[in-house]
Amino acid sequence: MARSPHFSQKVRSEQNLYEDIIIESMKIYGQDIYYLPRTIVNENTILGEDVASQFANSYKIEMYLENTDGFDGEGDLFTKFGVEIRDEATFIVARKRWTQTVSSANNSITVLRPKEGDLIWLELSNKLFEIMHVEHESPFYQLSNLPTYKMRCQLFEYSGEDLDVGIAGVDTIQSDFGYRAYLTMDSDGSVGGFTIGENITQTFANGTILTGEVAHWSDSDKIMHLVNFGADDGAFHLPVVGRQVIGTESLNITTTTAVSEEIVESKNEMNTTFETANAVMSFLDFSETNPFGDVN
């Protein structure tokens, strides 16, 4: 027998009421989340990756954190590369609120739904998550509609992306944990220093132009910390000695006298601490006397 024609699951007023209840519950029990859309800068079409991705905007929207007993994932692991934190979380956002956010005048989001690869900043725990998968059919057509997006996320692993979203806890990631170059200058320059956060350019003898972002500038020792730098020829280059550096905002001009580089160690890794402690205490024993170690 067919369904009764006197009952319908597609009453628009009921669907609207259902969505409004979901939004209200998220405003009560949810969290204020910042959504950070990714901008593809130079995609590798063979490997399908973009190391130089940029995150330049953030949008606050209420979401429900589905995890109630703590983050999912493998948790904190001690490996030969250091301590790895593999937290995972699931966020739920109402479709209607997402549409309202996307349609606002000051919005730069170009997709109609949350996108894999974009980031979520959870201010509650000061953690940055990357969206790995977006489920758009949950709950499954309860009133013949789909009122929410469910985003399964993993803790974001920073690998040189440009973060300038206007959130202090996010923007400092690139300067605290990123690869950087140290440029020693011959003077304060034409206008007496650089502005933190501004971009600089340096033109090589062959015409290649290198750009980067000033993470730190010291007037006393005339040392600049440069992050997110790259050349217009697509190859890796360090800044060179004896060439001018020009600030795009301060218009300051000076010349490099020395260049060095460093990968800043994460505060959570403690690689140097473990290496030093192991040399003294030898608490990592991989000899044949250790039944869990390698056999010589």
C-alpha positions in Angstrom: 0.0 0.0 0.0 1.1 3.6 -0.7 1.7 6.2 2.0 -1.3 8.2 3.2 -1.8 11.3 1.1 -3.0 13.2 4.2 0.5 13.4 5.8 3.5 15.0 4.4 7.2 15.0 5.5 7.9 18.1 3.4 6.0 20.8 5.2 8.2 23.9 4.9 7.0 25.4 8.2 8.0 22.3 10.1 11.4 22.2 8.3 12.0 25.8 9.3 11.0 25.1 12.9 13.3 22.2 13.0 16.2 24.3 11.7 15.5 27.1 14.1 15.5 24.7 17.1 18.9 23.3 15.9 20.3 26.8 15.7 19.0 27.8 19.1 20.4 24.7 20.7 23.8 25.4 19.1 23.7 29.0 20.5 23.0 27.5 23.9 25.2 24.4 24.0 27.7 25.1 21.2 30.9 27.0 21.0 32.0 30.2 19.1 34.2 28.8 16.4 36.4 30.6 13.9 36.3 29.3 10.4 39.5 29.9 8.4 39.1 29.4 4.6 42.2 28.2 2.7 43.5 30.1 -0.3 45.4 28.0 -2.8 48.6 29.8 -3.8 50.7 27.4 -5.9 49.0 24.0 -6.2 51.1 21.0 -7.2 48.7 19.2 -9.6 50.8 16.0 -9.6 50.9 15.5 -5.8 47.7 17.4 -5.2 49.1 19.7 -2.5 49.9 23.3 -1.8 52.6 23.9 0.7 52.3 27.6 0.3 48.6 27.8 1.2 47.4 31.1 2.7 44.9 31.7 5.5 44.0 35.4 5.5 40.5 35.6 6.9 38.5 34.2 9.9 34.7 34.1 10.5 33.0 33.5 13.8 30.1 31.1 13.8 28.5 28.9 16.5 29.1 25.2 16.1 28.4 22.2 18.3 31.4 20.1 19.4 30.1 16.6 19.2 32.9 15.2 21.5 31.7 14.9 25.0 34.3 12.8 26.7 37.4 14.5 25.3 39.0 14.6 21.9 39.0 11.5 19.7 42.1 10.2 17.9 45.2 8.5 19.2 46.0 11.2 21.7 49.5 12.0 22.8 52.2 9.6 21.4 55.9 9.5 22.1 57.8 8.6 18.9 61.4 8.7 17.8 60.6 12.0 16.2 59.3 13.5 19.5 55.9 13.9 21.1 53.0 13.8 18.6 49.5 15.0 19.5 46.9 13.4 17.3 43.6 14.8 18.6 40.5 14.6 16.5 37.2 16.4 16.8 33.8 16.6 15.1 32.0 19.9 14.7 28.4 20.4 13.6 27.2 23.7 12.0 23.6 24.5 10.9 23.2 24.9 7.1 21.1 28.0 7.5 23.7 29.8 9.6 26.4 28.7 7.2 24.4 30.2 4.3 23.9 33.4 6.3 27.7 33.7 6.9 28.6 33.0 3.3 26.1 35.5 2.0 27.3 38.4 4.2 28.8 41.4 2.4 32.3 41.1 4.0 32.7 37.5 3.2 35.5 35.9 1.1 34.3 32.3 1.3 33.6 31.1 -2.2 32.2 27.6 -1.5 28.6 26.7 -0.7 29.6 24.3 2.1 32.5 23.8 4.5 35.5 22.6 2.6 38.1 20.0 3.3 41.4 21.6 3.9 40.0 24.7 5.6 40.8 25.2 9.3 38.8 25.6 12.5 40.1 27.5 15.5 38.7 26.2 18.8 39.3 29.1 21.2 38.1 26.9 24.1 41.3 24.8 24.0 43.4 27.0 21.8 43.7 24.3 19.1 43.6 24.6 15.4 41.9 21.8 13.5 41.9 20.9 9.8 38.7 19.7 8.1 39.3 16.2 6.7 35.8 15.2 5.7 32.4 17.0 5.5 29.3 14.8 6.0 26.3 16.6 4.5 23.7 13.8 5.0 23.5 13.6 8.7 20.9 13.4 10.2 19.5 11.6 7.1 16.4 13.3 5.7 14.4 13.2 8.9 12.0 15.8 7.5 13.1 15.3 3.9 15.8 18.0 4.4 19.4 18.2 5.5 19.8 20.9 8.2 23.4 20.5 9.2 27.0 19.9 8.1 29.1 17.5 10.2 32.9 18.2 9.9 35.4 15.5 11.0 38.7 17.2 11.8 42.2 16.5 12.9 44.7 18.6 14.8 46.4 20.9 12.2 50.1 20.2 11.6 51.8 23.4 10.6 54.1 23.1 7.6 54.9 26.6 6.4 51.5 28.0 5.6 50.9 31.7 5.7 48.6 32.5 8.7 47.3 36.1 8.8 43.8 35.8 10.1 43.8 38.5 12.8 43.7 36.0 15.7 46.7 36.2 18.0 46.8 32.5 18.9 46.8 31.6 15.2 49.0 34.2 13.7 51.9 33.5 16.1 52.0 29.9 15.0 54.1 30.7 11.9 56.6 32.8 13.9 56.8 30.4 16.8 57.1 27.1 15.0 57.9 27.8 11.4 61.0 27.7 9.2 62.7 31.1 9.3 65.8 33.0 8.0 67.8 35.4 10.0 69.0 38.5 8.1 71.7 40.8 9.6 71.5 44.3 8.0 74.2 46.9 7.6 72.0 49.6 9.1 68.5 50.5 10.2 67.8 51.5 6.6 66.4 54.6 4.9 63.5 55.1 7.3 64.9 53.4 10.4 63.4 50.0 10.7 60.8 47.5 9.5 57.3 46.8 10.6 56.4 43.4 12.0 54.1 41.6 9.6 55.0 43.6 6.5 56.3 41.9 3.4 59.8 42.5 2.1 61.4 41.9 -1.3 64.9 41.2 -2.4 66.0 41.1 -6.1 68.9 38.7 -7.0 71.5 39.5 -9.6 69.7 37.3 -12.2 66.4 39.1 -11.7 64.7 36.6 -9.4 62.6 38.3 -6.8 62.3 36.8 -3.3 59.5 37.9 -1.0 58.9 37.2 2.7 57.2 38.3 5.8 58.9 40.1 8.7 58.3 38.1 11.9 60.7 40.1 14.1 62.9 43.2 13.7 65.5 44.4 16.2 66.8 48.0 16.0 69.6 47.2 18.5 71.4 44.3 16.5 69.7 45.0 13.1 68.5 41.4 12.8 65.4 40.5 10.9 63.5 37.2 11.3 61.9 36.3 7.9 59.2 33.7 7.5 57.0 32.6 4.6 59.6 33.5 2.0 59.8 32.3 -1.5 61.0 33.3 -5.0 59.0 34.0 -8.1 60.9 31.3 -10.1 59.3 28.5 -7.9 62.7 27.2 -6.6 63.9 27.4 -3.0 66.3 30.3 -2.3 67.7 31.8 0.9 68.1 35.6 1.0 71.5 36.5 -0.3 74.2 38.7 1.2 75.0 42.0 -0.3 71.6 42.7 -1.9 69.1 45.3 -0.9 66.0 44.4 1.2 62.9 46.7 0.6 59.9 46.8 2.9 56.6 47.0 1.0 54.8 49.0 3.7 57.6 51.0 5.5 59.5 51.5 2.2 62.6 50.9 4.3 65.7 50.0 2.3 68.8 48.3 3.7 71.4 45.7 2.7 72.1 42.2 4.1 75.5 41.4 5.6 74.8 37.9 6.9 72.1 35.2 6.4 71.4 32.1 8.5 68.4 29.7 8.8 66.6 27.7 11.5 63.7 25.4 11.9 62.1 26.5 15.2 61.4 23.5 17.5 57.8 23.2 18.7 57.4 23.6 22.5 55.6 20.2 22.5 58.3 18.2 20.7 61.1 18.4 23.4 63.5 16.7 21.0 66.5 18.5 22.4 65.4 17.8 25.9 65.0 14.1 25.3 68.4 13.9 23.4 70.2 15.6 26.3 68.5 13.5 29.0 69.1 10.3 27.1 72.9 11.1 26.9 73.0 11.4 30.7 70.5 8.8 31.9 70.3 6.4 28.9 66.6 5.8 29.5 66.1 4.7 25.9 67.8 1.3 25.8 67.8 -0.5 22.4 70.4 -3.2 23.3 69.6 -6.9 23.4 69.0 -6.7 27.1 65.8 -4.8 26.4 63.1 -7.4 25.4 61.2 -4.6 23.6 64.3 -3.2 21.7 66.1 -4.1 18.6 68.3 -7.3 18.6 71.9 -6.7 17.6 
